[in-house]
Amino acid sequence: MEELSYYEILEVSQSADSATIKKAYRQMAKIYHPDKNPGDSEAEHKFKLCNEAYQCLSDEKQRSIYDRYGKEGLQGGGARGSRGGGFDDLGSMFEEMFSGFAGGGSRRRQNPAEMEKYALDMNVEMYLSFHEAIFGCEKEIEFTYKNACKSCKGTGAKDGKLSTCKQCKGQGQVYIKQGFMTFSQTCPACHGAGNAPTDTCNNCHGASYNEVREKVTIKVPKGIDSDNRLRVSGKGNIGKRGTRGDLYVTFTVKPDKHFQRNGNDVYISIPVFFTQAVSGDTFKIPSLTGELDLKLDVGTKDKQHFTFRGEGIEDVHGHGKGDLIAQVDITYPKKLNDAQKELLSKLQESFGIESKPHESVLDSAIEKMKNWFK
């Protein structure tokens, strides 16, 4: 990319106006910004080239010199002497574009005393059997939640006394310089609070909370599926001011030996002997609520589906029920005794020409092949 001109780097024409150049730079900077591409050296390199190109082309004097003499004409005067677009324009642009990124400077930092050290909402996993998920149930769940330490008022500091963070000097952010650009990120020492405990709380050992075990019984609705979540109001973590979040239960449904779920539909594989498929037999099959009569078509094909409307799973939101789909898996005998062979032979003969569909097809193919060698 070093061989490209500044216009090619920003993907604009040499006649582009300042607004077009600025818009192009915004797009390129968003794509290659280091915060969006952590650890990507190529993206970081392209980002620096975009900055270099924009600093030149956004300044009318530098752009004029560049258009006439190229980069060599900028040596000595360079982008550092710019008083036009330059750094001021870049700074305001980044504040606008990345104000939500890495603790951007335009955001008003929350009072450290009001900040919670952990999320109030929490999540637990629950496993259900296929039967429990289909028909609903009541389940008791035991979990651990966080309760803000009263001794330190949820700060982790002895008697709640905090001092200014030495690493960020109370700013809540530290600044990293990469070339001619400076980026901010949340202070790793105080996690953006701007202060740190003078001494560690003896009760919670600096954690800012104590863990509490609790049990709660929840009602699992019919039709729940894997990755569905259920909210239990007011059973989450407790914060500094006594506010309690919610508990979210995420479900995983164990598979069934016979039934296979697809949304609200249920599939079941039905083994059928070839004589049953040929004759169109009728027999009973299992369903979610009992038994159903499966009437095969005469000459039923392997993997053919038979659908029973409304015999599937009840929608968890109350929008009706799915279907039960029975898939036929035709099986054949592995061995035949003499009597069975004779019976099959007689059966085949009873169908006459209908039992030999291959002859008309293969005979014509054989005759055609013979003509190839004449």
Secondary structure, DSSP 8 states (H G I E B T S, - for coil): -TTS-HHHHHT--TT--HHHHHHHHHHHHHHH-TTTSTT-HHHHHHHHHHHHHHHHHTSHHHHHHHHHH-GGGGTTTTGGG--SSHHHHHHHHHHHHTTTSSS-TTS----GGG--SS-S-EEEEEEE-HHHHHH-EEEEEEEEEEEE-TTTTTSSBGGG-EEE-TTTTTSSEEEEEETTEEEEEE-TTTTTSSEEESSB-TTTTTSSEEEEEEEEEEEE-TT--TT-EEEETT-S-B-TTS-B--EEEEEEE---SSEEEETTEEEEEEEEEHHHHHHT-EEEEE-SSSEEEEE--TT--TT-EEEETT-S-B-TTSS-B--EEEEEEEE--S---HHHHHHHHHHHHHTGGGG-HHHHHHHHHHHHHHHHT-
